[in-house]
């Protein structure tokens, strides 16, 4: 049994929980994984059971400990990241009152429109429009549509807050979540109370914990209850958790001005640090103190990228499943092999990747995905490649919008499960016509949580020091200029297709 010290990074994603045992030098010794289930009760809705998260964390941590043959006492710090804004209604002891509204859930589109209509000054940090994915619209939906649940809830919080309570028995809020998804702005004094009063949510603040802790900070420890559940040592420092993509940005070391982090998973999140906010753009917002105190974190995103591929795999890849099984390889490896044989442009297919609405730059939850140009000659290879090209075009449109409003792009660093596809990364570089840097550890969210754990454990004094020691560049994907003209035309048609579909915004 190993006696080396480790930190534990817990990454609660949409499709699974990953528990990473990480050495202080940044090498991940082992991952434990447990799957999660999502339910889609209505179009645009998405829910998960919070008790499933806690059970999956137990399974993932147990798998990691068993696989690595590691003494639980050798884990000196714990970090946590989770999806956002995944809203939980519960009692003060953590008892769940209803399934969680998953981050991608769009049911509160009308509530978001009502919040926008206030014109409150707090909305300037989100380019004048809130997303239906965020805290205030979802809480307002609960109050309007499920008033008994809303009234009975002692806590209306996020996945991260609920899990921090499960780990430590302490109710805290993450400054990271509050600044990004809850309209909290330190420069304006904190909570947007005038905005909340305008839409009848003055009572919501009473359902929130009082303590607001910066990302990776705090003095919380693993409780005996949680230690017994997870098979770990009580009293282990637990760093304040945060949004998965933001920990992913830290895990990529993309924290300098001009760095843009692409966190590619079920969705794709685009993050950049800046001294000034990016106001008036189609980006989701400019969030003061969200990651590094004293700086703005700029964010945009695509609601569905990897989840579109998973949708295709789940519903249409039966033949490929059988073929991959006979070859002894993962089904996505087989699909990538076939898609790589298709020429750029996917033999005339063009896709809009708005399967779950458009987060940026259109901010339209009513947008829907489409596949155009289908013929009887097309098959899975062309569709998969066209999905890769569509998601890359979506990133290109987001960056172009940001640049037109003053965004500086000096370096693009990518992480998350999506970077495992060499084909997808090459298509991204080709369509963006920019190099893409890949780090040694593509699971940057778990690594970022591990870095937070290392700071909480006192191994490093700051995220900057942790990044210097724990993040290493693996390679740079250079764009293929041969395809530049073709992809410029594809991108133009991709952007035009949104207008031609004439999808109305929420009203």
C-alpha positions in Angstrom: 0.0 0.0 0.0 1.3 3.4 -1.0 2.3 5.9 1.7 2.8 8.9 -0.6 0.6 11.9 0.0 -2.2 12.6 -2.4 -5.0 15.2 -2.9 -8.5 14.1 -4.0 -10.3 16.0 -6.8 -14.0 15.2 -7.0 -15.5 16.3 -10.4 -19.3 16.0 -10.5 -20.2 16.2 -14.2 -23.5 15.7 -16.1 -22.9 12.1 -17.1 -20.6 10.9 -14.3 -18.7 11.6 -11.1 -14.9 11.3 -11.4 -12.7 11.0 -8.3 -9.0 11.7 -9.1 -6.1 10.8 -6.8 -3.4 13.3 -7.7 0.2 13.6 -6.6 1.5 17.0 -5.5 3.4 17.2 -8.8 0.2 17.1 -10.8 0.3 13.5 -11.9 -3.1 11.7 -11.6 -2.5 8.3 -10.2 -6.0 6.9 -10.8 -9.6 7.9 -11.6 -12.6 6.3 -10.0 -15.8 6.8 -12.1 -19.5 6.4 -11.4 -22.2 7.1 -13.9 -25.2 9.5 -13.3 -28.6 9.4 -14.9 -30.5 12.4 -16.3 -34.2 12.6 -16.8 -35.9 14.8 -19.4 -39.5 15.1 -18.3 -40.4 17.7 -21.1 -38.6 19.3 -24.0 -36.0 21.6 -22.6 -36.2 20.2 -19.1 -33.5 18.2 -17.4 -33.4 16.8 -13.8 -31.1 14.7 -11.6 -31.5 13.1 -8.1 -29.1 14.7 -5.7 -28.9 11.5 -3.6 -27.5 9.9 -6.8 -24.6 12.4 -6.7 -23.7 11.4 -3.1 -24.0 7.7 -3.9 -21.9 8.2 -7.0 -19.2 10.1 -5.1 -19.0 7.2 -2.7 -18.7 4.7 -5.5 -16.1 6.8 -7.4 -13.9 7.5 -4.4 -14.1 3.8 -3.4 -13.1 2.7 -6.9 -10.1 5.1 -6.9 -8.9 3.9 -3.5 -9.2 0.3 -4.3 -7.6 0.6 -7.8 -4.7 2.6 -6.4 -4.3 0.6 -3.2 -3.9 3.9 -1.4 -4.2 4.4 2.4 -7.1 6.8 3.0 -4.9 8.6 5.6 -2.5 9.6 2.7 -5.2 11.9 1.3 -4.3 15.3 2.8 -6.9 17.6 1.0 -10.1 17.4 -0.9 -11.4 19.6 -3.7 -14.8 19.7 -5.4 -16.3 20.9 -8.6 -19.8 20.5 -10.0 -22.2 21.6 -12.7 -23.8 25.0 -12.5 -26.4 26.3 -12.1 -27.9 23.0 -10.9 -30.6 24.1 -8.4 -31.5 22.0 -5.3 -34.5 22.6 -3.0 -34.0 20.9 0.4 -34.4 21.2 4.1 -31.7 22.4 6.5 -30.5 18.9 7.1 -30.0 18.3 3.4 -33.2 16.3 2.8 -34.2 16.7 -0.8 -37.7 18.0 -1.6 -37.7 17.5 -5.4 -35.3 16.4 -8.2 -32.6 19.0 -8.9 -33.1 21.3 -11.9 -30.0 20.5 -13.9 -27.8 23.3 -15.3 -29.1 22.7 -18.8 -32.8 22.9 -17.8 -34.5 25.7 -19.8 -38.0 25.6 -18.2 -37.6 29.1 -16.7 -37.3 31.0 -20.0 -40.3 33.1 -19.2 -39.0 33.9 -15.7 -35.6 35.0 -17.3 -37.5 37.3 -19.7 -39.4 38.8 -16.7 -36.1 39.4 -14.9 -34.6 41.0 -18.0 -37.6 43.3 -18.3 -36.7 45.0 -15.0 -33.7 46.7 -16.6 -32.0 46.5 -13.2 -28.4 47.9 -13.1 -27.2 44.5 -11.9 -27.9 43.1 -15.3 -25.0 44.9 -16.8 -22.7 42.2 -15.6 -24.6 39.7 -17.8 -24.9 41.8 -20.9 -28.4 42.7 -20.0 -29.9 39.2 -20.1 -29.9 36.4 -17.6 -29.9 32.8 -18.7 -32.8 30.5 -17.8 -30.1 28.2 -16.5 -29.3 30.5 -13.6 -30.4 30.8 -10.0 -32.9 33.6 -10.0 -35.0 32.4 -13.0 -35.1 28.8 -11.6 -36.0 30.0 -8.1 -38.7 32.2 -9.6 -40.1 29.3 -11.6 -40.2 27.2 -8.4 -42.0 30.0 -6.5 -44.6 30.3 -9.3 -45.1 26.7 -10.4 -44.3 24.8 -7.2 -45.1 27.2 -4.4 -45.5 24.5 -1.7 -42.0 23.2 -2.5 -40.6 26.7 -2.5 -42.2 27.5 0.8 -41.1 24.3 2.4 -37.5 24.7 1.3 -35.1 25.9 4.0 -32.4 26.0 1.3 -32.6 26.8 -2.4 -28.9 26.3 -3.4 -26.7 24.6 -6.0 -25.3 21.2 -6.4 -21.9 22.4 -5.0 -23.4 23.9 -1.9 -25.4 20.8 -1.1 -22.4 18.6 -1.6 -20.2 20.8 0.5 -22.8 20.4 3.3 -22.7 16.6 2.7 -18.9 16.6 3.0 -18.5 19.0 5.9 -21.8 19.6 7.7 -21.3 23.3 7.0 -23.7 25.4 4.9 -21.6 27.8 2.8 -21.9 29.5 -0.5 -19.2 29.6 -3.1 -18.2 33.1 -4.3 -17.5 31.5 -7.6 -21.1 30.3 -8.1 -22.6 33.5 -6.6 -20.6 35.8 -8.9 -21.3 33.8 -12.0 -24.8 32.4 -11.7 -26.5 34.3 -8.9 -26.1 37.9 -10.0 -23.8 38.7 -7.0 -21.4 41.6 -7.6 -19.0 42.8 -5.0 -18.4 46.2 -6.8 -22.1 46.9 -6.3 -22.3 45.7 -2.7 -23.1 42.0 -3.2 -26.7 40.7 -3.7 -28.9 42.4 -6.3 -31.7 43.1 -3.8 -33.5 45.6 -5.9 -33.6 43.2 -8.8 -34.9 40.4 -6.6 -37.6 42.6 -5.1 -38.8 43.7 -8.6 -39.7 40.1 -9.4 -41.0 39.0 -6.0 -37.9 37.2 -4.7 -37.1 39.3 -1.7 -37.6 36.2 0.5 -35.1 34.1 -1.5 -32.0 35.5 0.4 -33.4 33.9 3.6 -33.0 30.5 2.0 -29.3 31.0 1.3 -26.5 30.4 3.7 -24.8 33.5 5.0 -21.2 32.5 4.6 -19.8 33.3 1.1 -16.3 31.7 0.6 -13.9 32.4 -2.3 -13.1 29.5 -4.6 -10.7 27.1 -3.0 -10.8 28.9 0.4 -12.4 28.4 3.7 -11.5 26.3 6.7 -14.0 23.4 6.3 -13.0 19.8 7.2 -14.4 16.4 6.3 -17.0 15.5 8.8 -17.1 12.1 10.6 -20.4 11.3 8.9 -18.9 11.9 5.5 -15.6 10.2 6.3 -17.5 7.1 7.3 -19.6 7.2 4.2 -16.6 7.7 1.9 -14.0 5.6 3.7 -11.7 8.6 4.2 -10.1 10.3 7.2 -12.3 12.8 9.2 -10.8 16.2 9.6 -9.2 16.3 6.1 -9.3 19.9 4.7 -12.0 20.4 2.1 -11.5 23.4 -0.2 -14.5 25.5 -1.1 -15.9 24.0 -4.2 -16.9 25.8 -7.5 -18.1 25.5 -11.0 -16.6 22.6 -13.0 -15.5 24.7 -15.9 -13.9 27.3 -13.7 -11.9 24.6 -11.9 -11.1 23.3 -15.4 -9.7 26.7 -16.3 -7.4 26.6 -13.3 -6.5 23.0 -14.1 -5.4 24.2 -17.6 -3.3 27.0 -16.1 -5.2 29.4 -18.4 -5.3 32.4 -16.0 -3.2 35.0 -17.7 -4.9 37.9 -19.6 -5.3 36.8 -23.2 -5.7 33.1 -22.3 -9.0 31.5 -23.4 -9.9 28.2 -21.8 -12.2 25.8 -23.7 -13.7 23.2 -21.3 -15.2 20.6 -23.6 -17.5 18.1 -22.0 -21.3 17.7 -22.2 -21.3 21.4 -22.9 -18.4 23.7 -23.9 -17.5 26.6 -21.6 -15.3 29.5 -22.8 -13.5 31.4 -20.1 -11.0 34.2 -20.0 -9.5 36.4 -17.3 -9.4 40.2 -17.8 -8.8 43.4 -15.9 -12.0 44.9 -17.3 -15.4 43.5 -18.0 -16.7 42.6 -21.5 -20.0 44.5 -21.5 -22.7 44.5 -24.3 -21.6 41.3 -26.0 -23.3 38.0 -26.5 -21.1 36.4 -23.9 -22.9 35.2 -20.8 -21.3 37.8 -18.6 -18.3 39.5 -16.9 -18.0 38.3 -13.3 -16.0 40.2 -10.8 -13.9 38.1 -8.3 -15.4 34.9 -9.6 -12.0 33.1 -9.8 -9.2 35.4 -8.9 -10.2 38.3 -6.6 -9.6 41.6 -8.2 -10.1 40.3 -11.8 -13.1 39.7 -14.0 -13.8 36.2 -15.4 -15.4 36.4 -18.8 -17.7 33.5 -19.8 -19.5 32.2 -22.8 -20.8 28.8 -23.6 -22.5 26.2 -25.8 -25.2 24.4 -23.9 -24.8 21.1 -25.8 -21.6 19.8 -27.5 -20.5 16.5 -26.1 -24.1 15.7 -25.1 -25.1 15.9 -28.8 -22.6 13.2 -29.5 -23.9 11.2 -26.6 -27.4 11.7 -27.9 -26.4 10.2 -31.2 -24.5 7.4 -29.6 -27.5 6.5 -27.3 -30.2 6.5 -30.0 -28.5 5.7 -33.4 -25.2 4.0 -33.0 -26.4 0.4 -32.6 -24.5 -1.0 -35.5 -21.3 0.9 -34.5 -21.7 -0.5 -30.9 -21.6 -4.1 -32.3 -18.7 -3.4 -34.6 -16.7 -1.6 -31.9 -17.4 -4.5 -29.5 -16.1 -7.0 -32.1 -13.0 -4.9 -32.5 -12.5 -4.4 -28.8 -12.4 -0.6 -28.9 -14.8 2.1 -27.6 -17.6 3.1 -29.9 -16.5 6.7 -30.1 -13.0 5.6 -31.2 -14.7 3.7 -34.1 -16.9 6.7 -34.9 -13.8 9.0 -35.0 -11.9 6.6 -37.3 -14.8 6.6 -39.7 -15.4 10.4 -39.5 -11.7 11.0 -40.1 -12.1 9.4 -43.5 -14.7 12.0 -44.5 -13.5 15.1 -46.2 -13.9 18.5 -44.5 -17.4 19.8 -45.0 -18.9 16.4 -44.3 -20.1 15.8 -47.9 -22.5 18.7 -47.7 -24.0 18.3 -44.3 -24.5 21.4 -42.2 -25.6 21.2 -38.5 -26.8 23.8 -36.0 -25.7 22.6 -32.6 -28.6 24.2 -30.6 -30.0 20.9 -29.3 -30.7 22.5 -25.9 -31.0 26.2 -26.9 -28.3 28.7 -27.5 -26.4 30.1 -24.6 -24.0 32.3 -26.5 -23.9 34.5 -28.4 -27.7 34.5 -29.2 -28.9 33.7 -25.6 -32.0 32.0 -27.0 -33.4 29.0 -25.1 -35.9 28.5 -27.9 -33.2 27.7 -30.5 -33.2 24.2 -31.7 -30.7 21.9 -33.4 -31.0 20.9 -37.1 -29.3 18.7 -39.6 -29.5 19.9 -43.2 -28.3 18.5 -46.5 -29.1 14.9 -45.8 -29.1 12.4 -48.7 -29.3 8.6 -48.8 -25.5 8.6 -49.3 -24.9 10.0 -45.9 -24.2 7.9 -42.8 -22.9 8.0 -39.3 -19.4 9.1 -40.3 -20.6 12.2 -42.1 -23.0 13.0 -39.2 -20.4 12.7 -36.5 -17.9 14.9 -38.5 -20.6 17.5 -39.1 -21.4 17.6 -35.4 -17.7 18.2 -34.7 -17.7 21.0 -37.3 -20.9 22.6 -36.0 -19.6 22.7 -32.4 -16.3 24.2 -33.7 -18.3 26.8 -35.7 -20.2 27.6 -32.5 -17.0 28.4 -30.7 -15.7 30.5 -33.6 -18.9 32.6 -33.5 -18.5 33.1 -29.7 -14.9 34.2 -30.0 -15.7 36.5 -33.0 -18.5 38.1 -30.9 -16.1 38.6 -28.0 -13.3 40.0 -30.1 -15.7 42.5 -31.6 -16.3 43.8 -28.1 -12.7 44.0 -27.0 -11.7 40.5 -26.0 -8.0 39.7 -26.4 -7.2 36.1 -27.6 -3.5 35.3 -27.3 -3.7 31.6 -26.5 -6.4 29.0 -26.5 -6.0 26.1 -24.1 -8.5 23.2 -24.2 -9.4 20.5 -21.6 -12.2 18.2 -20.6 -13.3 14.9 -22.0 -13.7 16.3 -25.5 -10.0 16.7 -26.0 -9.6 12.9 -26.1 -10.8 13.1 -29.7 -7.8 14.1 -31.8 -10.1 14.6 -34.8 -12.4 17.0 -32.9 -9.4 19.0 -31.7 -7.9 19.3 -35.2 -11.3 20.4 -36.6 -11.5 23.0 -33.8 -8.0 24.4 -34.8 -8.9 24.3 -38.5 -12.2 26.2 -38.1 -10.8 28.7 -35.5 -7.6 29.1 -37.6 -5.7 29.3 -34.3 -3.4 26.9 -32.5 -4.9 25.0 -29.5 -2.8 24.0 -26.6 -3.4 20.7 -24.8 -2.1 20.0 -21.4 -0.7 16.7 -20.0 -3.9 16.0 -18.0 -7.0 16.5 -20.2 -9.3 16.0 -17.2 -8.6 19.5 -16.2 -11.7 19.9 -14.0 -10.6 17.2 -11.6 -7.1 18.5 -11.7 -8.3 22.0 -10.9 -10.2 20.6 -7.9 -7.0 18.8 -6.9 -5.1 22.0 -7.1 -7.7 23.7 -4.8 -7.2 20.7 -2.4 -3.4 21.2 -2.5 -3.8 24.9 -1.6 -6.3 24.0 1.2 -3.8 21.4 2.5 -1.0 23.9 2.6 1.1 22.2 -0.1 1.0 25.4 -2.2 0.3 28.9 -1.1 -1.9 29.9 -4.2 -3.4 28.7 -7.4 -0.5 30.3 -9.3 2.0 28.3 -7.4 0.0 25.2 -7.8 -0.3 25.7 -11.6 3.4 26.2 -11.9 4.0 22.8 -10.3 1.0 20.8 -11.4 0.2 21.9 -15.0 2.3 20.9 -18.0 1.7 21.4 -21.7 1.5 18.2 -23.7 1.2 19.5 -27.3 -0.1 22.2 -29.5 -2.6 21.4 -32.3 -1.8 23.7 -35.3 -4.4 24.6 -37.8 -4.3 23.1 -41.3 -4.3 26.0 -43.7 -5.3 23.8 -46.6 -8.9 23.8 -45.3 -9.1 27.5 -44.4 -11.2 28.6 -47.4 -13.6 25.7 -47.2 -14.2 26.2 -43.5 -14.6 30.0 -43.9 -17.5 29.2 -46.2 -18.9 26.6 -43.8 -18.7 29.0 -41.0 -20.6 31.7 -42.9 -23.3 29.2 -43.8 -23.5 28.0 -40.2 -24.0 31.6 -38.9 -26.6 32.3 -41.6 -28.5 29.1 -40.9 -29.5 30.5 -37.4 -31.1 33.5 -39.1 -32.8 31.4 -41.7 -34.4 29.2 -39.1 -36.0 32.4 -37.7 -36.2 31.0 -34.1 -38.0 33.5 -31.9 -36.4 34.4 -28.6 -38.1 33.7 -25.3 -41.1 36.0 -24.6 
